Amino acid sequence: MKWRITFYSEKVETQTLKLPTGILTNFLHIAEMIEYLGPNLGKPYVGRLDSGLYEIRAKGKEGIARSVYCTVKGKEIVILHSFIKKSQKTPKKDLDLAKKRMKEVVR
């Protein structure tokens, strides 16, 4: 059975799909690989952030974006938050938001 990717909300889906074209193309490529191979692709495609949180590491000529996700029962992956990355470290506010949302979906 292949994995299924969903979004935390319509807002997160819209936020993700509005990423700049080059970054979005890379995101969709990585998402497709995750659907077939599972969420543990490793770097450079995905990275582990915190307990239960992972990130899709999308990049393009426009810059770098991250889509933070978690896995829930079965083979479902939930994209919790997407953002353009402007510094080396993931901003605390983005990480805290993803953690809060993860608590809501992983019950």
SETITOR-337612 format. One record per residue (C-alpha): residue number from 1; z negated, y negated, x negated. Coordinates in Angstrom, 3 decimals. Layout:
BEGIN
k NUM	pz Z	py Y	px X
...
//
This chain:
BEGIN
k 1	pz 0.000	py 0.000	px 0.000
k 2	pz 0.880	py -3.409	px -1.355
k 3	pz -1.492	py -6.378	px -1.411
k 4	pz -1.374	py -9.132	px 1.200
k 5	pz -1.854	py -12.812	px 0.331
k 6	pz -3.274	py -15.152	px 2.966
k 7	pz -4.597	py -18.704	px 2.883
k 8	pz -8.087	py -19.939	px 3.712
k 9	pz -6.612	py -22.450	px 6.174
k 10	pz -3.384	py -24.173	px 7.163
k 11	pz -4.498	py -27.129	px 5.045
k 12	pz -4.722	py -24.924	px 1.927
k 13	pz -1.338	py -23.365	px 2.704
k 14	pz 0.253	py -26.820	px 3.085
k 15	pz -1.494	py -28.063	px -0.064
k 16	pz -0.137	py -25.085	px -1.999
k 17	pz 3.399	py -25.283	px -0.647
k 18	pz 3.553	py -29.018	px -1.479
k 19	pz 3.119	py -28.368	px -5.201
k 20	pz 5.963	py -29.841	px -7.294
k 21	pz 9.114	py -27.681	px -7.190
k 22	pz 8.880	py -26.172	px -10.683
k 23	pz 5.202	py -25.315	px -10.312
k 24	pz 5.742	py -23.926	px -6.804
k 25	pz 8.565	py -21.687	px -8.035
k 26	pz 6.257	py -20.263	px -10.722
k 27	pz 3.426	py -19.860	px -8.171
k 28	pz 5.688	py -17.913	px -5.801
k 29	pz 6.855	py -15.671	px -8.654
k 30	pz 3.256	py -14.863	px -9.631
k 31	pz 2.247	py -14.350	px -5.973
k 32	pz 5.082	py -11.859	px -5.554
k 33	pz 3.926	py -9.929	px -8.644
k 34	pz 0.368	py -9.868	px -7.261
k 35	pz 1.593	py -8.468	px -3.937
k 36	pz 3.179	py -5.511	px -5.706
k 37	pz 0.939	py -4.984	px -8.743
k 38	pz -2.436	py -6.220	px -7.507
k 39	pz -4.616	py -9.197	px -8.399
k 40	pz -5.582	py -8.111	px -11.925
k 41	pz -2.396	py -9.115	px -13.764
k 42	pz -4.291	py -10.901	px -16.520
k 43	pz -3.225	py -13.892	px -18.558
k 44	pz -0.912	py -15.761	px -18.595
k 45	pz -0.490	py -15.197	px -14.837
k 46	pz -4.061	py -14.998	px -13.538
k 47	pz -7.472	py -15.677	px -14.980
k 48	pz -11.068	py -14.913	px -14.064
k 49	pz -13.150	py -17.970	px -13.198
k 50	pz -16.541	py -16.983	px -11.880
k 51	pz -18.159	py -14.077	px -10.075
k 52	pz -15.488	py -12.969	px -7.631
k 53	pz -13.205	py -15.961	px -8.186
k 54	pz -9.833	py -15.826	px -9.906
k 55	pz -7.005	py -18.303	px -10.430
k 56	pz -3.234	py -18.142	px -10.289
k 57	pz -2.097	py -20.084	px -13.355
k 58	pz 1.163	py -21.719	px -12.269
k 59	pz 3.059	py -24.119	px -14.474
k 60	pz 6.356	py -25.950	px -14.460
k 61	pz 8.029	py -28.921	px -16.093
k 62	pz 5.885	py -31.161	px -13.841
k 63	pz 2.589	py -29.843	px -15.193
k 64	pz 0.016	py -27.171	px -14.417
k 65	pz -1.571	py -26.109	px -11.130
k 66	pz -4.260	py -23.640	px -10.212
k 67	pz -4.710	py -21.700	px -6.999
k 68	pz -8.188	py -20.231	px -6.768
k 69	pz -8.491	py -16.950	px -4.863
k 70	pz -10.788	py -14.052	px -4.075
k 71	pz -10.215	py -10.569	px -2.766
k 72	pz -11.647	py -9.360	px 0.518
k 73	pz -11.890	py -5.879	px 2.014
k 74	pz -8.791	py -3.799	px 1.977
k 75	pz -5.983	py -5.203	px -0.104
k 76	pz -6.171	py -8.821	px 0.992
k 77	pz -6.226	py -11.844	px -1.294
k 78	pz -7.279	py -15.221	px 0.106
k 79	pz -6.065	py -18.412	px -1.567
k 80	pz -9.097	py -20.698	px -1.240
k 81	pz -7.916	py -23.897	px -2.939
k 82	pz -4.898	py -25.216	px -4.886
k 83	pz -4.764	py -28.276	px -7.108
k 84	pz -2.867	py -29.911	px -9.971
k 85	pz -4.816	py -29.450	px -13.164
k 86	pz -5.309	py -32.620	px -15.220
k 87	pz -7.808	py -31.476	px -17.848
k 88	pz -8.513	py -28.406	px -19.955
k 89	pz -11.501	py -27.334	px -17.855
k 90	pz -11.409	py -26.607	px -14.108
k 91	pz -13.160	py -29.542	px -12.396
k 92	pz -16.609	py -28.694	px -10.990
k 93	pz -15.786	py -30.120	px -7.550
k 94	pz -12.755	py -27.820	px -7.240
k 95	pz -14.774	py -24.790	px -8.368
k 96	pz -17.648	py -25.634	px -5.989
k 97	pz -15.236	py -25.995	px -3.057
k 98	pz -13.679	py -22.596	px -3.810
k 99	pz -17.153	py -20.974	px -4.088
k 100	pz -18.175	py -22.453	px -0.720
k 101	pz -15.016	py -21.154	px 0.937
k 102	pz -15.404	py -17.729	px -0.688
k 103	pz -18.867	py -17.389	px 0.903
k 104	pz -17.234	py -17.971	px 4.297
k 105	pz -14.509	py -15.336	px 3.906
k 106	pz -16.435	py -12.626	px 2.024
k 107	pz -19.100	py -11.496	px 4.475
//
